[in-house]
Amino acid sequence: MGFLAVWFVLAFTNLHWLIDGWYQQAFNLNSSQDFLSRIHGLDFSKDPSYFLVQAGLSSFVNFEVFFGLLIYFCLALKFFALLQVNKRPGILDVAPYLLVLGFLHEGIQIRIAIALSIALWAIVYFAKNQRILSLFILAFACTFHISAATFFLVFFLVFLFERFGLRVIILGALLTVILAYTPFIPDLLIWIGEATHARFLPYSQGIVFKSQNSTGLFQYFVLFVVFLTVVVWRCFTPGSLIWKKLNQIAIASGLLAIAILQVFRFNVVVSSRLADLLLLPVLLVLGAALTQLKNRRHYWVLSLIIFPLVAYCVVRGYVSFHPAQPFIY
């Protein structure tokens, strides 16, 4: 019942506000064409799996049912991935994801939600040392949204850490500082975007770029990501080899998110979206940490951690779903 309740709330939120009307426009365009025309018009260089699914389902269901099914599919994939490492998850195990990312991804960014649902299986298999399989799964996730490829870098950082230890973190911190204060990085990003017709280009110039961080909340988001990473690092005690690996992945992912927020801080949209998706393994491990604190009866620490999660959910939800005007940080 809890699973269905979460699905209903997220589906209703998405369809009621529908922050990104492009999804409905693209679906309606597909449904007005015959199947062969839909396939012929596909651009296989951009999220081909998503558009193949859309092309197939638009003949049989309306937009509302289509999105409802996608949201259910995303939540189910994530839940069954969690069952691979936690046979009896409780509310605290899933609360961090639902409070921080659930309403954002399943509520707005559905292609990223699908990609991350598949990427979570790649993370689990990587933690189980089935790494070739995890790489193939992650590659498949990228066919729904290319941003999932960021986890290839996370896996590479974990691989380096296993071999070189803290030296990787020290060198990574130095590289972050150098890149964060290198003036040619913004120009380099624009050059790459123009050369590859990258999808982030509209967020890097023009009106959208000038209006970013209109709420002034970006710096608090950086602190929030630091807070989550530190909590996972200090408050979680792995009880098995799998959870030890998941903890390493989570810390590597959190550190990479912090680095990206600093290096690309001049572009709030790009840096925050990448940091958002990198929070996935952090929130997975944070859920296990909260359950540990509850079992050990460390209720005051548990409360100190949960309060910022709830506060973030309220603020981010208002910013994202404000009925008058959706904001960009």
Salt bridges, closest charged atoms under 4 A:
ASP47 OD2 - ARG111 NH1 2.70
ASP47 OD2 - ARG199 NH1 2.89
GLU106 OE2 - LYS78 NZ 2.61
GLU162 OE2 - ARG131 NH2 2.70
GLU162 OE1 - ARG163 NH1 3.63
GLU162 OE2 - LYS245 NZ 2.94
ASP276 OD2 - ARG316 NH2 2.94
